[in-house]
Amino acid sequence: MLTFVIIIVFVIWVASLSSRISRLEEQVKGGKKPAAAEPPLVAGNAKPSLWVEPASPAPPPPAAAVLAEQPRGSAVMPEAAPITPRQQKDETEIATNWLNKIGVVAVLLGMGLFFKYAVDQNWITPWMRIALGFAVGGLFVFLGWLWREKYAKYANVMMGGGVALWYFTIFAGYDFYGLFPQSVALALMVFASVCAVALAYYRQSLALAVLGLLGAYGAPVALSSGENRQMQLLVYLTILNLAVLAILAKKYWSGLALFAVFATWIDFSYWFVKFSSSLNAVPSVIFFMVFVLIFFVGLTAVLRRHALAKTLDNKFSKLTSLAMLLTGFVYLIYVQNLLAGGYHAWLLGMGLFASLAAFLAYALIDRLEFEEINYSLSFAGAALFLAAFSWQWDREALCLAVALAGGAGAGLAYALKRKELRLWSTLTLLYSLVLILALPYAEVFGQVFVFNFKFGLMALEAAVLFYAAWLYSRSQNHTLFESHTDRAFNFIGIFLLWAGLSWDISHFFPSLNGEYGLALWWIVYPLLLGGLGTLAKKPGLIKAGLLLTAFALLRSLSVPYPAERAAFVFNFKFGLMVLETAALFVLAYWSRVLKTDKYAAYASGVLSVIGALFLWLVVTLDVFHAFTGIGQDSRVAFWWAIYPVLLIYFARLANSRLLARIALGLLVLGFFRVVFLGYSADDYIFILNAKFGLMLMEALALLVMVRFLPDEAGKEKAGDFMKVAASLLLWFAFSWELVRYFARPEDGNTRNLLMSLWWIAYAVVLIIIGAVAHSPLFRKVALALFGASILKVFLFDALALETGYRIVSFIVLGVILLSVSYAYQRHRSRIVEFLEGDKKGAVHV
């Protein structure tokens, strides 16, 4: 009884305080002064005024005068700093929003502690405790209703606290004390929820609405009896979801929709874990069909109504999109689990139903341009659509369905001009691509090369990708993600056709012939792409051909030779490599012809270089495969000598400086290859042998290539260098022949004498050639050889040769030097004229 007396006194005191505060507020609003004005606030004055009439501004008195007017022992209070709007707002927020909530929580805790103490002391019976809980909760609701106009936030918190206390009391009466059955407890919970929702509906308070629905959705879990009451639960949750939709129709709280979806998930999960089986799956599936209709179609219709009426808050888009994504996720999980056992045939229809609901919701709202919601609904629809096929089929049927769905989505996106549909159709096509690439060959009798499921699906996927690329190239308002989608799809389609036939060749022809066939396909396909790109003026096709040509080049190199030694040049591998070389040059020509792309000319030069080097390597590999021993080395050296000449000739015809430089580089390799080539030990003949002949050919190649050097800076220096190299190579070739032929120790004098005579004679020949051809370069080389000869005679022959050979060496050297000197003295004027003509810019050879 004491408790009720305290409560009554508390109510009377609160009503009196409310009346006094109301009168003061009316005075303030009316601009009235209080009955008596109080003096200014100074030290010693303990009674400040509530209202001070503003006076006209006056100049402040001097500080000394103010101090003189005050009684002794008193001091003036410092003037308070003005309160800024920010400080006033923070103080108002704390006083009106946070303190009342903290107060309600404190009262609830106090009541809980009081209940515990009263129970421990046996002061009140269980029925008295329940009655007290209902009474205090009702008091909170009454006070909140009483102050709803004057203190809106305070009133909403009071009403929310009262409803929460009702929920606690109902749960305690059912679960703790067992005072009433489950049906009565549920009815009381529903009543409390209806009251809370009605108050929220009237007060436009999201907190009250969430609180009411928290009790309503929490009742099935809190009041569970441990028995399977599936139908009651599903009907109850459906009614609650419809009630939420009705609330949202009045006031669109997007957070309330997300809360309802999440709470439905929790309630159903609680039942699903305990009681779900294949025997009771059908009612649950029907419940989820209604569930997606409510939160896809119903929620979108309500949102559209508020959007047209312009009554939406700032956060509606994000929370609504989350609610719709959660709806699709919950449906996806539970429908698959419910029907996977005995109702597998229903999965396709259930997936398509939910997908249709999502796309219907999308159609209701897509033109309002709520980007986040549009993406969420289109994603949910696409995901459910794909899940439907994944649930029902696998392997070939699934690949076919998803590929066609991606193409249909691309067509729909183009027709509706919706970028979010383009995005999800793109992802669908990529998903179908992954499925098809991962698809194994079906072990079905009668499947043959090309005419089989896997190749057919890959060809279909390529066709769908080409179709989607064509549509996307015609679409407008591309996002950054879609800026190159059409090109990417075209390339993926091209790659898919290439990979499809490649897989087919490898699968149906696993032998060496299959490897040759695969390499041939990799060569021919880029040529087809290049030809189509040239005819249609599509640089993208040529670029794809160029990329695939790189794979073809590596493939043709990796193809093995037949087990038996194949004939030189006449074998499959050599034929493939030559065909690959031709393909490279053809693609280079097409890239150069197609001038619509700035990269085409650059690609042409690169392909020409690769083709030139590849042909050089091709013949080299074939020589190494077909021959062995010295014959192998000499043939390689022969090829390395003659190929640069042919290459620089074609470079001159094509006006390609790059090819000319490649030819020079290969010629340098050929030069060193010939120099370090060994002699055949069995059939060596002086001068008439392979090494000497190859060195003569290399020297001749150097001289011939001088005629075909491209016209560019440095041409003269390069030509002079090559002439010097050729002349030195001839000198070295015969010198090495002397060393090889007179290799026995007893032939040392003959070898050294002939070597000196050869050096001197060759220098004379170079002098004559330089004079006839008007080439000072050969004269300089001859002078260098004369110098080398003199040094050899005086420094080496004088010590190494016997007396007779030494005499001959000196005499021959002296005669030749005197002859040269005599010729110079006799034809001095001509020589000077020749030299000065050279300085004046005469043409030299």
C-alpha positions in Angstrom: 0.0 0.0 0.0 2.9 2.3 0.8 4.0 2.0 -2.8 0.7 3.1 -4.2 0.6 6.1 -1.9 4.1 7.1 -3.0 3.0 6.8 -6.7 -0.2 8.9 -6.1 1.9 11.7 -4.3 4.4 11.5 -7.2 1.6 12.0 -9.7 0.1 15.0 -7.9 3.5 16.6 -7.5 4.3 16.2 -11.1 0.9 17.6 -12.2 1.5 20.6 -9.9 5.0 21.2 -11.3 3.7 20.9 -14.8 1.0 23.5 -14.1 3.5 26.0 -12.7 5.9 25.6 -15.6 3.0 26.0 -18.0 2.1 29.4 -16.5 5.7 30.6 -16.6 5.9 29.6 -20.3 2.7 31.5 -21.1 4.2 34.6 -19.5 7.4 34.3 -21.5 5.5 33.7 -24.8 3.2 36.7 -24.1 6.1 39.0 -23.2 4.7 39.9 -19.7 6.9 40.9 -16.8 6.9 39.2 -13.4 5.2 40.9 -10.5 8.4 42.5 -9.1 11.7 43.1 -10.7 14.8 41.9 -8.9 17.9 44.0 -8.5 20.9 43.2 -10.6 22.9 40.1 -9.7 25.8 41.1 -7.4 27.7 39.5 -4.7 25.5 39.2 -1.5 22.3 39.2 -3.4 21.0 35.6 -3.3 17.8 36.0 -5.3 18.2 36.4 -9.1 15.4 37.4 -11.3 13.7 35.1 -13.8 13.0 37.8 -16.3 14.9 41.1 -16.9 13.4 43.8 -19.2 15.9 44.8 -21.7 16.9 48.5 -21.4 18.2 51.0 -23.9 21.9 50.8 -24.3 23.9 53.3 -22.3 27.6 53.9 -22.0 29.2 51.9 -19.2 30.3 53.9 -16.2 34.0 54.1 -15.3 35.3 51.3 -13.4 36.3 53.5 -10.5 32.8 54.9 -10.1 31.3 51.4 -10.0 33.7 50.4 -7.3 32.9 53.6 -5.3 29.2 53.0 -5.4 29.6 49.5 -3.8 29.5 49.1 0.0 32.8 48.2 1.7 33.5 44.5 1.6 31.4 43.8 -1.4 32.6 43.1 -5.0 31.0 43.2 -8.4 30.3 39.8 -10.0 32.1 39.5 -13.4 29.8 39.8 -16.3 28.9 36.3 -17.8 30.1 35.5 -21.3 27.2 35.4 -23.9 25.9 31.9 -24.7 26.5 30.9 -28.3 23.8 29.2 -30.4 25.9 26.1 -30.5 26.2 25.9 -26.7 22.5 26.6 -26.4 21.7 23.8 -28.9 23.9 21.3 -27.1 22.4 22.2 -23.7 18.9 21.8 -25.1 19.8 18.4 -26.7 21.1 17.2 -23.4 18.2 18.5 -21.3 15.4 17.4 -23.6 16.7 14.2 -25.2 19.4 12.5 -23.2 18.5 13.3 -19.6 14.9 11.9 -20.1 16.2 8.7 -21.6 18.7 8.2 -18.8 15.9 9.0 -16.3 13.6 6.3 -17.8 16.4 3.7 -17.7 17.1 4.7 -14.1 13.5 4.3 -13.2 13.3 0.9 -14.9 16.4 -0.3 -13.1 15.0 1.1 -9.8 11.8 -0.7 -10.3 13.6 -3.9 -11.1 15.7 -3.6 -8.0 12.6 -2.8 -5.9 10.8 -5.9 -7.4 13.8 -8.1 -6.5 13.9 -6.7 -2.9 10.2 -7.0 -2.5 10.2 -10.6 -3.8 13.1 -11.4 -1.5 11.2 -10.0 1.5 7.9 -11.6 0.5 6.2 -8.2 0.7 4.1 -8.6 -2.5 2.6 -11.7 -4.2 3.3 -12.5 -7.9 -0.1 -11.1 -8.9 0.7 -7.9 -7.1 4.1 -7.7 -8.8 2.4 -8.1 -12.3 -0.3 -5.6 -11.4 2.3 -3.1 -10.2 4.3 -3.5 -13.5 1.2 -2.8 -15.6 0.3 0.2 -13.4 3.7 1.8 -13.6 3.9 1.2 -17.3 0.5 2.7 -17.8 1.5 5.6 -15.6 4.5 6.3 -18.0 2.3 6.1 -21.0 -0.3 8.4 -19.3 2.4 11.0 -18.4 3.8 10.8 -21.9 0.4 11.4 -23.4 -0.2 14.3 -21.0 3.0 16.1 -22.0 2.9 15.2 -25.7 2.4 18.7 -26.9 4.6 20.6 -24.5 7.6 18.2 -24.2 7.6 16.1 -27.3 10.8 14.2 -26.9 10.3 13.8 -23.2 6.8 12.5 -23.8 7.9 10.0 -26.5 10.6 8.5 -24.2 8.1 8.2 -21.3 5.6 6.4 -23.5 8.3 4.1 -24.9 9.5 3.3 -21.3 5.9 2.4 -20.3 5.5 0.0 -23.3 8.8 -1.6 -22.5 7.7 -2.1 -18.9 4.6 -3.8 -20.2 6.6 -6.2 -22.3 8.8 -7.1 -19.3 5.8 -7.6 -17.1 4.0 -9.8 -19.6 7.1 -12.0 -20.1 7.6 -12.2 -16.3 4.0 -13.2 -15.7 4.2 -16.0 -18.4 7.7 -17.3 -18.0 8.8 -16.5 -14.4 5.6 -17.0 -12.5 3.3 -19.0 -14.9 0.3 -16.8 -14.0 -1.4 -17.0 -17.5 -1.1 -19.3 -20.5 0.7 -18.6 -23.7 -2.4 -17.5 -25.6 -3.1 -14.8 -23.0 0.5 -13.7 -22.9 0.6 -13.5 -26.7 -2.7 -11.5 -26.7 -1.2 -9.1 -24.1 2.0 -8.7 -26.2 0.0 -8.0 -29.3 -2.1 -5.4 -27.3 1.1 -3.7 -26.1 2.5 -3.7 -29.6 -0.7 -2.3 -31.0 -0.6 0.5 -28.4 3.0 1.3 -29.2 2.5 1.3 -32.9 -0.6 3.4 -32.5 1.3 5.9 -30.4 4.1 5.9 -32.9 1.7 6.3 -35.7 0.1 9.3 -34.0 3.3 10.8 -32.7 5.4 10.1 -35.8 8.1 8.6 -33.6 10.4 5.9 -35.1 11.7 5.0 -31.6 8.2 4.1 -30.4 7.5 2.1 -33.6 10.7 0.1 -33.2 10.0 -0.5 -29.6 6.5 -1.7 -30.3 7.7 -4.0 -33.1 10.5 -5.2 -30.9 8.0 -6.6 -28.5 5.8 -8.0 -31.3 8.6 -9.8 -33.1 10.3 -10.8 -29.9 7.1 -12.5 -28.5 7.4 -15.8 -30.5 10.9 -16.3 -29.1 10.2 -14.9 -25.6 6.9 -16.8 -25.2 7.9 -20.0 -26.9 6.5 -23.2 -25.3 8.9 -25.6 -27.0 6.1 -26.9 -29.2 6.0 -26.8 -33.0 3.3 -24.3 -33.9 4.4 -23.5 -37.4 1.1 -22.2 -38.9 0.5 -19.9 -36.0 4.0 -18.5 -36.3 3.9 -18.0 -40.0 0.5 -16.3 -39.9 1.6 -14.2 -37.0 4.8 -13.0 -38.8 2.8 -12.3 -42.0 0.3 -10.1 -40.2 3.2 -8.3 -38.5 4.9 -7.7 -41.8 1.7 -6.4 -43.3 1.3 -4.1 -40.3 4.8 -2.8 -40.8 3.9 -2.1 -44.5 0.8 -0.2 -43.3 2.9 1.9 -40.9 5.3 2.7 -43.7 2.5 3.8 -45.9 1.7 6.5 -43.4 5.3 7.4 -42.5 8.2 6.0 -44.4 10.8 5.0 -41.8 13.3 3.1 -43.9 15.0 1.7 -40.8 11.7 0.1 -39.7 11.6 -1.9 -43.0 15.2 -3.2 -42.4 14.3 -4.0 -38.8 11.2 -6.0 -39.9 13.1 -8.1 -42.4 15.9 -8.8 -39.8 13.4 -9.7 -37.1 11.5 -12.0 -39.4 14.7 -13.7 -40.2 15.5 -14.2 -36.5 12.0 -15.6 -35.7 12.0 -18.0 -38.5 15.5 -19.1 -37.8 14.5 -19.9 -34.2 11.7 -22.2 -35.5 13.8 -23.6 -38.4 16.6 -24.9 -36.3 14.2 -26.8 -34.0 11.4 -28.0 -36.1 12.1 -27.7 -39.9 11.8 -30.9 -42.0 10.7 -32.0 -45.5 7.3 -32.7 -44.1 6.5 -29.1 -43.1 8.4 -27.4 -45.9 5.5 -26.4 -48.1 3.8 -23.9 -45.6 7.2 -22.3 -45.0 7.8 -21.9 -48.7 4.4 -20.2 -49.2 5.2 -17.9 -46.3 8.4 -16.8 -48.0 6.6 -16.2 -51.3 4.4 -13.8 -49.4 7.5 -12.4 -47.6 9.2 -11.4 -50.9 6.0 -9.9 -52.2 5.7 -7.7 -49.1 9.2 -6.5 -49.0 9.9 -6.3 -52.7 6.7 -5.3 -54.4 4.8 -3.9 -51.4 7.7 -1.9 -50.0 8.6 -0.5 -53.4 5.0 0.6 -54.1 4.9 2.4 -50.7 8.3 4.0 -51.4 7.1 5.2 -54.8 4.0 6.8 -53.2 6.2 8.7 -50.7 8.7 9.6 -53.4 6.0 11.2 -55.6 4.6 13.0 -52.5 8.1 14.1 -51.5 7.9 12.8 -47.9 11.1 10.9 -47.7 14.0 11.4 -45.3 17.7 11.6 -46.2 18.7 8.1 -45.3 15.9 6.2 -47.0 17.9 4.9 -50.0 20.7 3.1 -48.2 18.5 1.5 -45.5 15.9 0.5 -48.1 18.5 -1.1 -50.4 19.9 -3.0 -47.4 16.4 -4.2 -46.5 15.8 -5.5 -50.1 19.2 -7.2 -50.3 18.5 -8.9 -46.9 15.1 -10.0 -48.2 16.7 -11.7 -51.2 19.4 -13.2 -49.1 17.0 -14.7 -46.6 14.7 -16.1 -49.3 17.7 -17.6 -51.2 19.0 -19.4 -48.1 15.8 -20.8 -46.7 14.0 -21.8 -49.9 17.0 -23.7 -51.0 17.3 -25.5 -47.7 13.5 -26.2 -47.5 13.1 -27.7 -50.9 16.5 -29.3 -51.5 15.3 -32.6 -50.1 11.9 -33.8 -51.3 10.9 -30.9 -53.5 13.9 -30.3 -55.7 11.7 -29.9 -58.8 10.1 -26.8 -57.2 13.4 -24.9 -57.0 13.3 -23.5 -60.5 9.8 -22.1 -60.1 10.5 -20.7 -56.7 13.7 -19.0 -57.9 11.9 -17.5 -61.0 9.0 -16.3 -58.8 11.3 -14.4 -56.4 13.3 -13.0 -59.4 10.1 -11.9 -61.1 9.0 -10.2 -57.8 12.3 -8.4 -57.6 12.2 -7.2 -61.2 8.6 -6.1 -60.8 9.6 -4.0 -57.8 12.5 -2.7 -59.9 10.1 -1.7 -62.7 7.9 0.2 -60.2 10.8 2.4 -59.1 13.6 2.4 -61.6 12.6 5.7 -63.3 12.8 7.6 -60.0 16.6 7.2 -60.2 17.3 5.9 -56.7 20.6 4.5 -57.7 21.3 2.4 -54.6 17.8 0.8 -54.6 17.9 0.2 -58.4 21.2 -1.6 -58.1 20.0 -3.6 -55.1 16.8 -4.7 -56.7 18.4 -5.6 -60.1 21.1 -7.5 -58.3 18.5 -9.4 -56.2 16.6 -10.2 -59.3 19.6 -11.4 -61.3 21.0 -13.4 -58.4 17.7 -15.2 -57.8 17.3 -15.8 -61.5 20.7 -17.5 -61.7 20.0 -19.4 -58.5 16.9 -20.8 -60.0 18.8 -22.4 -62.8 21.7 -23.4 -60.5 19.2 -25.2 -58.2 17.4 -27.0 -61.0 20.1 -28.0 -63.5 23.8 -28.6 -63.7 26.5 -29.0 -66.3 25.4 -28.4 -69.9 21.8 -27.3 -69.2 23.0 -24.8 -66.6 25.6 -23.4 -68.9 23.0 -23.0 -71.7 20.4 -21.4 -69.5 22.9 -18.9 -67.9 24.4 -17.9 -71.3 20.9 -17.3 -72.8 19.9 -15.4 -69.6 23.0 -13.1 -70.0 22.1 -12.4 -73.6 18.5 -11.7 -72.7 19.6 -9.4 -69.9 21.8 -7.5 -72.3 18.9 -7.0 -74.7 16.6 -5.9 -71.9 19.2 -3.4 -70.6 19.6 -1.9 -74.1 15.8 -1.7 -74.6 15.2 0.0 -71.2 18.5 2.0 -71.3 19.3 1.0 -67.7 22.9 1.0 -66.6 22.3 -1.3 -63.6 20.7 -3.9 -65.9 23.8 -3.7 -68.1 26.0 -4.3 -65.1 24.2 -7.4 -63.9 23.9 -8.8 -67.4 27.6 -8.3 -67.8 28.3 -10.3 -64.6 25.8 -13.0 -65.7 27.7 -13.4 -69.0 31.0 -13.6 -67.1 29.5 -16.2 -64.8 28.3 -18.2 -67.8 31.8 -17.9 -69.3 33.4 -19.4 -66.1 30.8 -22.2 -66.1 31.5 -23.1 -69.7 35.3 -23.0 -69.3 35.1 -25.3 -66.3 32.7 -27.7 -68.0 34.3 -31.1 -68.7 33.7 -33.0 -71.9 30.7 -35.2 -71.5 31.3 -38.9 -71.9 28.4 -39.4 -74.3 28.6 -41.9 -77.2 28.5 -40.2 -80.6 30.3 -36.9 -79.6 32.9 -36.1 -82.3 35.2 -33.3 -83.1 33.4 -30.0 -83.2 30.0 -31.7 -82.9 29.9 -32.0 -79.1 28.2 -30.1 -76.2 31.3 -28.3 -74.9 32.3 -26.8 -78.3 28.7 -25.9 -79.0 28.3 -24.1 -75.7 31.6 -22.2 -76.2 30.5 -21.1 -79.7 27.1 -20.1 -78.3 28.8 -18.1 -75.5 31.0 -16.3 -78.1 27.9 -15.4 -80.2 26.1 -14.0 -77.1 29.2 -12.0 -76.2 29.4 -10.5 -79.7 25.7 -9.7 -79.5 26.1 -8.0 -76.1 29.2 -6.1 -77.3 27.2 -4.8 -80.2 24.4 -3.7 -77.9 26.8 -2.0 -75.4 28.6 -0.1 -78.2 25.2 1.4 -79.1 24.2 2.3 -75.5 24.5 5.7 -74.0 25.6 7.0 -70.6 28.3 4.4 -69.9 29.8 4.2 -66.4 33.5 4.0 -65.9 33.1 0.3 -65.5 31.4 0.0 -68.9 33.6 2.3 -70.9 35.4 -0.6 -72.6 33.0 -3.4 -72.0 32.1 -3.8 -75.7 35.8 -4.2 -76.6 36.4 -6.6 -73.8 33.4 -8.8 -74.8 34.6 -8.9 -78.4 38.0 -10.0 -77.4 36.6 -12.6 -75.0 34.4 -14.0 -77.7 37.4 -14.2 -80.1 39.4 -15.9 -77.5 36.6 -18.3 -76.7 36.3 -19.5 -80.3 40.1 -19.9 -80.4 40.1 -21.8 -77.1 37.1 -23.9 -78.1 38.5 -25.4 -81.2 41.9 -25.8 -79.5 40.3 -27.8 -76.7 38.5 -29.9 -79.3 41.7 -30.7 -81.2 43.6 -31.6 -78.0 40.7 -33.8 -76.8 39.9 -35.7 -79.9 43.4 -35.9 -81.4 45.8 -36.6 -78.5 48.7 -37.8 -80.7 51.5 -35.9 -82.4 49.2 -35.2 -85.3 46.9 -33.4 -82.9 49.8 -31.2 -81.8 50.5 -30.3 -85.4 46.8 -29.6 -86.0 46.7 -27.4 -82.9 49.7 -25.4 -84.0 48.2 -25.1 -87.5 44.9 -23.7 -86.0 46.8 -21.3 -83.9 48.5 -19.9 -87.0 45.5 -19.8 -89.3 43.1 -18.2 -86.8 45.1 -15.0 -86.3 45.3 -14.7 -90.1 41.6 -15.0 -90.4 41.1 -12.3 -87.7 43.7 -10.0 -89.4 42.0 -10.4 -92.8 38.5 -9.6 -91.4 40.0 -6.7 -89.5 41.5 -5.3 -92.6 38.4 -5.7 -94.7 36.1 -4.3 -92.1 38.7 -1.7 -91.0 38.5 -2.9 -87.4 41.8 -2.5 -85.6 40.5 -4.5 -82.7 40.4 -7.7 -84.7 44.0 -7.2 -85.9 45.1 -6.5 -82.3 43.5 -9.8 -81.2 45.2 -11.6 -84.1 48.5 -10.1 -83.1 48.1 -11.3 -79.5 47.1 -14.8 -80.5 50.0 -14.8 -82.9 52.4 -14.6 -80.0 50.9 -17.8 -78.6 51.1 -19.4 -82.0 54.8 -18.5 -82.3 55.6 -20.2 -79.0 53.4 -23.2 -79.9 55.2 -23.8 -83.2 58.6 -23.6 -81.4 57.5 -26.1 -78.8 56.0 -28.7 -81.2 58.4 -31.6 -81.2 60.0 -33.1 -84.3 58.9 -36.6 -85.2 60.6 -39.5 -83.4 62.5 -40.5 -86.6 65.0 -38.0 -88.0 63.1 -35.8 -90.5 64.5 -34.7 -93.8 65.9 -31.2 -93.9 63.2 -28.6 -94.6 60.7 -31.3 -95.6 59.1 -32.0 -92.3 55.9 -30.8 -90.5 57.6 -28.7 -87.8 59.6 -26.7 -90.4 56.5 -26.2 -92.4 54.6 -24.9 -89.4 57.4 -22.5 -88.5 57.6 -21.2 -92.0 53.9 -20.7 -92.1 54.1 -18.9 -88.8 56.7 -16.6 -90.3 54.5 -15.9 -93.3 51.6 -15.1 -91.0 53.8 -12.7 -89.1 54.8 -10.8 -92.2 51.2 -10.8 -93.5 49.9 -9.4 -90.3 52.6 -6.8 -90.3 51.5 -5.8 -93.8 47.9 -5.5 -92.8 48.7 -3.5 -89.7 50.6 -1.1 -91.9 47.8 -0.9 -94.5 45.2 -0.2 -91.8 46.0 3.4 -90.9 43.0 4.1 -88.7 44.9 3.1 -85.5 48.1 4.9 -84.4 49.5 1.7 -82.9 49.1 -0.3 -86.2 52.3 1.1 -87.8 54.3 0.4 -84.6 52.9 -3.1 -84.5 53.9 -3.6 -88.1 57.5 -2.8 -87.4 57.6 -5.1 -84.4 56.0 -8.0 -86.3 58.5 -7.5 -89.2 61.4 -7.8 -86.8 59.9 -10.9 -85.0 59.2 -12.5 -88.4 62.7 -11.9 -89.6 64.3 -13.3 -86.4 61.9 -16.2 -86.4 62.7 -17.3 -89.9 66.4 -17.1 -89.1 65.8 -19.3 -86.0 63.5 -21.7 -87.9 66.2 -22.7 -90.5 68.8 -22.8 -87.8 66.8 -25.3 -85.7 66.1 -27.4 -88.7 69.8 -27.6 -89.6 70.6 -28.6 -86.1 67.9 -31.3 -86.2 68.7 -32.7 -89.6 72.6 -32.7 -89.5 75.3 -33.5 -87.0 79.0 -32.8 -86.6 81.0 -30.4 -88.8 78.4 -30.5 -91.5 75.9 -29.1 -89.0 78.2 -26.2 -88.0 79.2 -25.3 -91.5 75.6 -25.3 -92.7 74.5 -23.1 -89.8 77.4 -20.7 -90.6 76.4 -20.7 -94.3 72.8 -19.8 -93.4 74.0 -17.1 -91.0 76.1 -15.6 -93.8 73.5 -15.6 -96.6 70.4 -14.7 -94.6 71.5 -11.2 -93.6 72.1 -10.4 -97.3 68.6 -11.5 -98.2 67.1 -9.7 -95.3 68.8 -6.4 -96.0 67.7 -6.6 -99.6 64.1 -6.9 -98.6 64.6 -4.2 -96.1 65.7 -1.9 -98.9 62.7 -2.9 -100.9 60.3 -2.2 -98.0 62.3 0.9 -96.9 62.6 -0.5 -93.4 65.5 0.7 -91.4 64.6 -1.5 -88.6 64.9 -4.7 -90.7 68.3 -3.4 -92.0 69.6 -3.0 -88.5 68.4 -6.5 -87.7 70.2 -7.8 -90.8 73.5 -6.1 -89.6 73.1 -7.6 -86.2 72.7 -11.1 -87.6 75.6 -10.5 -89.9 77.8 -9.8 -86.9 76.7 -13.1 -85.4 77.5 -14.8 -88.7 81.0 -13.2 -88.7 81.9 -14.6 -85.3 80.3 -17.9 -86.1 82.6 -18.3 -89.2 85.7 -17.1 -87.4 85.3 -19.7 -84.7 84.2 -22.5 -87.0 86.4 -25.6 -86.8 88.1 -27.5 -89.6 87.1 -31.0 -90.7 89.9 -33.4 -89.6 89.1 -36.1 -92.3 88.8 -34.4 -95.6 90.8 -31.2 -95.3 92.1 -29.6 -98.5 94.1 -26.4 -98.6 91.8 -23.6 -99.6 89.2 -26.0 -100.9 87.4 -26.5 -97.6 84.2 -25.4 -95.9 85.7 -22.9 -93.5 87.7 -21.0 -96.0 84.8 -20.9 -98.4 82.5 -19.6 -95.7 84.9 -16.9 -94.7 85.1 -15.8 -98.3 81.3 -15.8 -98.5 81.0 -13.8 -95.3 83.5 -11.2 -96.6 81.5 -11.0 -99.9 78.3 -10.7 -97.9 79.8 -7.7 -96.0 80.7 -6.0 -99.2 77.3 -6.7 -100.8 75.4 -5.4 -97.8 77.3 -2.1 -98.1 75.3 -1.5 -101.3 71.9 -2.0 -99.5 72.5 0.1 -96.4 69.5 2.4 -95.7 69.9 6.1 -96.2 70.3 7.5 -92.7 72.8 9.2 -90.5 75.9 7.0 -90.0 75.6 5.2 -93.3 79.1 6.2 -94.4 80.7 5.0 -91.1 78.8 1.7 -91.2 79.9 1.1 -94.8 83.5 1.8 -94.0 83.4 -0.5 -91.0 81.9 -3.3 -93.1 84.6 -2.8 -95.8 87.3 -3.0 -93.3 85.8 -6.1 -91.7 85.5 -7.7 -95.1 89.1 -7.0 -96.0 90.4 -8.2 -92.7 88.3 -11.3 -92.9 90.0 -12.2 -96.3 93.4 -11.5 -94.8 92.6 -13.6 -91.8 91.0 -16.4 -93.9 94.2 -17.1 -96.0 96.4 -16.6 -93.0 94.5 -19.2 -91.0 94.7 -21.5 -94.0 98.5 -21.2 -93.9 98.5 -21.9 -90.2 96.2 -25.0 -90.7 98.1 -26.4 -93.7 101.6 -26.0 -92.3 100.6 -27.1 -88.8 103.6 -29.6 -88.4 106.5 -28.3 -86.3 109.0 -29.0 -89.2 106.9 -26.7 -91.4 107.4 -23.7 -89.1 109.9 -21.8 -91.3 107.8 -22.3 -94.4 104.6 -21.2 -92.6 106.2 -18.0 -91.2 107.8 -17.1 -94.5 104.6 -17.6 -96.5 102.7 -15.7 -93.8 104.9 -12.7 -94.2 104.8 -12.9 -98.0 101.0 -13.2 -97.9 100.7 -10.1 -95.6 102.9 -8.1 -97.9 101.2 -9.2 -101.1 97.7 -8.7 -99.7 98.7 -5.1 -98.7 99.9 -4.5 -102.2 96.7 -5.8 -103.6 94.7 -3.5 -101.3 96.8 -0.6 -102.5 96.0 -1.4 -106.1 92.3 -1.8 -105.3 92.3 1.5 -103.5 93.9 3.3 -106.4 91.6 1.8 -109.0 88.4 2.2 -107.0 89.4 5.7 -105.6 89.0 4.4 -102.1 91.3 5.8 -99.5 89.9 3.3 -97.0 91.6 0.3 -98.6 94.8 2.3 -98.8 94.7 2.9 -95.0 94.1 -0.8 -94.4 97.0 -1.6 -96.7 99.3 0.7 -94.8 98.2 -1.0 -91.6 99.0 -4.4 -93.0 102.4 -3.1 -94.3 103.1 -1.9 -90.8 102.1 -5.3 -89.4 104.3 -7.0 -92.0 107.3 -4.9 -91.1 106.9 -5.6 -87.4 106.6 -9.3 -88.1 109.7 -9.4 -90.3 111.9 -7.4 -87.9 110.6 -8.7 -84.6 109.5 -12.2 -85.3 111.0 -13.5 -88.5 114.4 -12.2 -87.6 114.4 -14.5 -84.6 112.2 -17.4 -85.6 113.2 -18.1 -89.2 116.3 -19.9 -90.3 118.9 -18.0 -92.2 117.7 -18.8 -95.8 114.1 -18.0 -95.0 115.1 -14.9 -93.1 117.1 -13.7 -96.2 114.1 -14.3 -98.5 111.8 -12.5 -96.1 113.9 -9.4 -95.8 114.6 -9.3 -99.6 111.0 -9.6 -100.5 110.0 -7.0 -98.0 112.7 -4.6 -99.2 111.9 -5.1 -102.9 108.2 -4.5 -102.3 108.9 -1.4 -100.2 111.3 0.0 -102.8 108.8 -0.7 -105.6 106.1 1.1 -103.7 108.4 4.0 -103.1 109.5 4.2 -106.7 105.9 4.1 -107.9 105.1 6.9 -105.5 107.9 9.1 -106.7 107.1 8.5 -110.3 103.4 9.1 -110.0 103.6 11.7 -107.2 101.4 14.3 -109.0 98.7 11.8 -109.6 98.7 10.6 -106.1 98.6 14.1 -104.7 95.8 14.9 -107.1 94.0 11.8 -105.9 94.4 12.6 -102.2 93.3 16.2 -102.6 90.4 15.1 -104.7 89.4 12.9 -101.8 89.5 15.9 -99.4 87.3 17.9 -101.8 84.6 15.3 -101.5 85.2 12.9 -104.3 83.0 9.9 -104.4 84.6 6.8 -102.9 83.9 3.2 -103.1 
